[in-house]
Amino acid sequence: MNTTIIDLSLWDLVTVYSLLLMSIALAHLLRAGQSRDIFWSGLRMFVQLLVVGYVLHLVFALESALAVLLILIVMSGFAVQTIGARVEKKMPNFYRVVGSAMLFGCGGMTFFFCTLVIGIEPWYDPRYLIPLAGMVIGNSMTGASLATERLAAEFHERREEIETALCLGSSVKLSAEPAVSSAFRAALIPSINAMAAMGLVFLPGMMTGQILSGTEPLIAVKYQIAIMCVITGSVALTAFIILRFGYRSYFTSYQSLREQ
């Protein structure tokens, strides 16, 4: 098998960026109002990825545990901020709950995969830890957003139902259970759909990247199966922590619903 990696020149990037110009033109033609968003998002993507590329090049050369941990902390911090920007109605103690859930959910699953499954040496090997952690954090971020948003919507829609249950003597946990269950289902939908369609409908990014870099297809498939299990586990654990501790923040110490 030919393992030569085909590099992309600056002209190649300019060529593919013409597709964004086409998208802008189509949005303008249909008066969708997204031309500016497409332009600035494409520009931000270019600048951010270019900066990340140079930073990773430096970190790979340093091979420092401190540098790797710093990058992971920054990634997690931006993920929590992004979740906060997406969610309009935030639960009380939002950043503390979501930040803790991301730390234990993403951190726990990444540590499990990298140390107990792959067994990377050293444990902070940036070529494995940073990309894998990035995939776990990115997918968990989507699950966390859906969980928090759905939980807020459920408490708003079920307010009278929950208050009635409390008046009839139901516990806080039991009265909130339908809302928590609905939010957990919403958080897992993207991961479940991705697993169901993977292979038949689309080839996932990690597998495609490995194949393009010269990895044997079967090895790439094994890694993709493993990372999807880790991602689903991370989404489930992160959403569980958010919902388990988050629903309590909607109630007062007197076991009544807070005013929203």
N, C-alpha and C positions, 0 to 999 in steps of 0.2 A: 504494500500500500504506500502511495506517495504521501509523506508526512510534511512536505514543504508547505509552510504557511504563506498564503497570498496576502501581501500587505496592501493597504489602501492608500493611495496617494491623496494629496490635497485636492487634485482635480476630481478624483473619484468622489470625495465628500461633497464637493461643489455640485457634482452631477446629481447625487441623491438628494441634496437640499433643494433641487429644483422641484422635487415632489411636494415639498412644503409650500412652495410658491403656487403649485397647482392647487393644493388644498385651500390656500388663502383665496385664490381666484374663484374656486367653486363656492366657498363660504360667502364671498362678496356677491357672486352671481345670484345666489339664493337668498341674499339679505339675512343671513343667519346671525350676523353680528359677532362672529368668532374670528374674523381676520386678524385683529390685533392680538387676541389670545394665542392663536397659532404661531404668529410671528415671534412674540416675546417668549413663549414656551420653548420654541425651537432654539432661540438664541440662548436662553438659560441652560437648556440641555447641553448645547455645544460647550459653553464656558464651564459649566459645572463638571462635566465629564472630562474635559481637558485638564482642569485643575486636579481632579481625582486621579487621573492617569499619572501626572507628575508626582503627586504625593505618594501613590502606591509604589511608583518606581523607586522613590527615596526610601520608603519603609522596607521594601523587599531587600534593598541594599544594606540597610542598617541591621535588620533581623533583631530588633529590640522588642522585648515583651511590653515595655512601657509605651512605646510608640503604637503598637498594635492595640493595646487596651485603650489608649487615648482616642484612636480612630473609632473603635467600637462604642465608646461613650458618646462621642460626637454624633455618630450615626443614630444611636438610641435617642439622644436628646432631640435631634431633628425629627425623628419619627413621632415622638410624643407631641411635639409642637405641631406637626402636620395633622395629627389626629385631632388636636384641639381646634385647629383652624377649620377642619371639615365638619365638626359637630357643632350645631347651632345651640341646642339646649344641653348644657353640660350638667352632669350630676354634681352635687356638693363634693368637695375634696377631689375634683376631677383629676388634676395632674398627679396628686399623690397616689391615687388608686391606679390610674393607668400606667404611671411610671413604674410602680412596684410590680404590676402585672407583666409589663414588658420585660423587666429585669429578670423575674423568676421564670416566666414562660419562655422567652427567647433565649435568655442566658442558659437556662437549665437544659433545654433541648439541644442547643448548639454544643454545650459542654459534653452532653451525653453522646452525640454523634461523633464529635471530633476525637474524644478520648477513648470511649468504650467501643465504638464501632470501627472507625477508621484507624484510630491509634496513632495520630500524627506525632512526630518527634522533630523538634520540641513542641510542646503543647500550643505554643503561640505562633507556629509557622504561618506567616501572613498569607502565603499563597493558597492555603486551605481555609484558615480561620476567617479571614476577612470576607472573601466571596460567599462562603457558606453562611456566615452570620448575616450578611447583607440580604441574602434570599430569605432567610428565616424572619428577619426583622421586617422586611418589606411586606411579606405575605401576612404576618401577624398584625402589622399596622392596619391592613385592610379589615381583618377580622375584628380587631379592637374597635375600629371606627363603626362598623356595623353593629357590634354588641352594644356600645354606649348609646348610639343613635336610636336603635330599636328599643332599648330599655327605657329611655326618656319618653319615646312615643307611646310605649305600652302603659307607662304610669299615667301619662296624660289621658289616654283613651279609656283606661280602666279605673280611673280615679273613684268614681261612684261605686263600682264593683268592689274595689279594695276596701273603701271606707265602710261599706255595708258588711263585708266579711269581718272586719275588725269590730264593728258594733255587735255582731253576733257571737263574739268571743273567739274568733280565729286568731291564731298567732301571726306575728309579722311575717315570719318565714312562709307560712302556709298561704297567706293572702297574696304574697308577692310571687308565689311559685309560677303561675301561668305567664306572668310578664317575663320572668327570668328565663323560663323554658323557650318562649318565643324569641327572645333576644339571642339565646345560644344557638337556636336553629338558624337564625339569620346570619350569624357570624361564620358558621361552617358551610353555608351554601356555596361560596366561590371555590373552596377547597374540594368539596364533594363533586361539583361540576367539572373542575379541572381534572380530577382523577378519572372520572367517568369518560371524558372525551379524549384523554391523553393517549397518543399512539394512533388512534383511528381518525380523529378529527384534526389534530395538530401535533407537531413534534415540539416539545418544550424547549425553552431557551438553553438550559444547562446541557441537555443532551446534544442539541444542535451545535453548541459552542465546542463541546468536547470532540465531536465528530469532525468539525472543521479544523480543529487543531491537530488532528491525526490520531485520536484515540480510537481503539477498536469499537465498533458499534455496540457489541454486547457488554463491554465494560461501561460504556456511556449509559446504556439502558439500566444496568445495575445501580449506578450512581443516581440516576434519575428516580428510580423506584425508592431508593433509600432517602433521598432528600425530600420527596413528596410525603413520605411517612413522617419525617421529622417536621416538615412544615405543617402538616395537618395536626400533629401532636402539639406543636407550639401554638397554633391558632386556638385549638381546643383548650389548652391549659391557660393561655392568656385571657381568653374570653371567660373561662370559668372563674378565674381570680377576680376579674373586673366585676362580673355579675354577682359573685358570692359576697364580695365586700361592698360593691357599689350600690346594691339595692337597699342596704341598711341605711345609706346616707339620705334616702328619701323619707325616712321616718324620724320622728323626734324621740327623745328619751322616754316620752310618755306613750310610745307605741301608737302614734297618730301620724298621718301623712303631713309632710311639710307643705307649705304653700309654694306653688310653682309660679 
